[in-house]
Each structure stands twice: as structure tokens, then as C-alpha cells.
Amino acid sequence: MSDTVLVEISDGVATITMNRPAALNSLTVEAKEALLDAARRVSDDPVVRAVVLTGAGRAFCAGQDLREHQALLQSDDPAPDTVRMHFNPLAVGIAQMPKPVVAAVNGMAAGAGASLAFAADFRIAAQSAHFLLAFANVGLSLDTGVSWTLPRLVGHARATAMAMLAEPVASGPALEMGLVNAVVPDEQTVAAAQELAARLAAGPTVAYVAIKEAFAYAQAATLDEALDKEAELQARAGATQDHRAAVAAFVRKEQPIFIGQ
């Protein structure tokens, strides 16, 4: 295992930490492969019921490591198609994780780093956090799913401005525009995200997966199609032990205990 990404599991919550603090957790090929491996492992682990994604040190993630990228561009070997090899699978792995994902954004989230945060289900931002879509600054378009996630979070106009003007958005404005769910003191960022993840881990995780799937499907569906999808997902959730146990607990005026089945 690479030490560029760390995974810690406690009480049903997996905390994935991008671990290149001296380089602001910028993403080398090694780091991207380690992050993708970590996402897949926690996705498949039945012990894990919620996930926190964060970065070590003073930044969440500065995006692509441009020093490595420049070296690859200048080498005789063609640069790998890192968008298809790494960034696309990472976007899918986070956005379609079959359990809730909370991004603890501790400092700068730039480029693909911002895109990873936007792919999560929740974003807890440090007061010092900034979000920067810096792709245009180096003559590039968008990747890591941000063309899909960001307009759905803040609308087309704001997403266009963030992408084309490449100006950082601080935590306060990010909260106002609905880009993050909460802003907390810097030293509390990861703890606040883990607290939220623990709450989610104790909840009806099968229902959460269905909710994620319903929203994703409805983005490109007609009303009739969305209704059919809701019926399909509601039938699936209604057949779970969690649903039956929760209804019985409600009737008894007790708190339900969810097992994720």
C-alpha cells in the first residue's frame, strides 16, 4: 500500500486521508491509484457504512501534481490518459459510492481536488477553505465529473463563472451559494465531518443509496421516468429488514436500529 493515501476505519466510518501534505496533497499517478484503490476497498467493505474524505496538513487537495505532469509532457513517452485512467473512475467511485460520503475540506480544494469534494454527498468546510477551479489557468477544460456535479450544486451561471474566471471561492460565499453544508473552525473540520458520518452510518444506509440513485437518475429523466424509478427504488427499500424494523419501532414509539439490510 502507498502511504500517499491513508485509510482508518472506526465505528462504521472510513476516513480516507490524502497524505502528501508538503505538496498540498496534489495528485501524482501513485496518489491517484492509491486513492482509487482506497475508494474501492471502502465501497466493498460491509463494515464501512459511511465515508469521510479529507487531506493531511493545510490543504484538502490542490488537484493534479503539475510538476509530475510537466515531466511527463517533456518526456519521450506519451503522457498517460489520466482523465480516463484515474479521474473518471474517481468521480464515479465517490459520486456512486453505495454509502454516504462526507468531504472534510480543510483548506484549499483546487482543480480535481475541488471536483472530488463536489462529488461527495456532503461538504464540511473549514473557515480557511477555498474552492478553485483552476483548469482554465493552465489551458485545460474540466474533469473529475465537475461539469456534472457543480451546476447541480450551484446552478449553471455560477458554475460557469467558477470554471472560466478561475477565482477562488472562500468558505463564507461557498456556504451562501449552497456549495457546502456547513463551515466550522479549522481545527474542528475533520471531527465535524466524522460526527456527521457517524450519524449517517447509524442510519438506514440502504435507503441512503436509493436516495442517491433516485436523485442521479432524475437529473436526466422525465417526470414519468422519475416516478417509475421512485417506484422501483421504493419497492427495493420497502423489502429491507431496516424498513420493517423501523415501522415496528415507530408503532412502539421506540428509536429504530438500522443494520443496513
BELNORKA-V451681 format. One line per field, one symbol per residue. ss: DSSP state (H for helix, E for strand, - for the rest). phi: phi as a letter, one per 40 degrees, with the letter a starting at -180 (. if undefined). A space follows every 10 residues. Layout:
ss: ???
phi: ???
//
This chain:
ss: ----EEEEEE --EEEEEE-- HHH---E-HH HHHHHHHHHH HHHH-----E EEEEE---EE E--E-HHHHH HHHH------ -HHHHHHHHH HHHHH----E EEEEE--EEE -HHHHHHHH- -EEEEE---E EE--HHHH-- -----HHHHH HHHH-HHHHH HHHHH---EE HHHHHH---- -EEE-HHHHH HHHHHHHHHH H---HHHHHH HHHHHHHH-- --HHHHHHHH HHHHHHHH-- HHHHHHHHHH H--------- -
phi: .cccbbbbba fgbcbcbcbb ccbffcbcdd cccccccccc ccccccccba bbbabcgcac acgdcccccc cccccccccc cccccbcccc cccccbdcac bbcccbhcbb fccccccccc cbbbbcdccb bbccdccbgb cbafgccccc dccbgccccc cccccfbcbc ccdccccgcb cabbddcbcc cccccccccc cccccccccc ccccccccdb bcdccccccd cccccccccc cdcccccccc ccfbccbcbg b
//
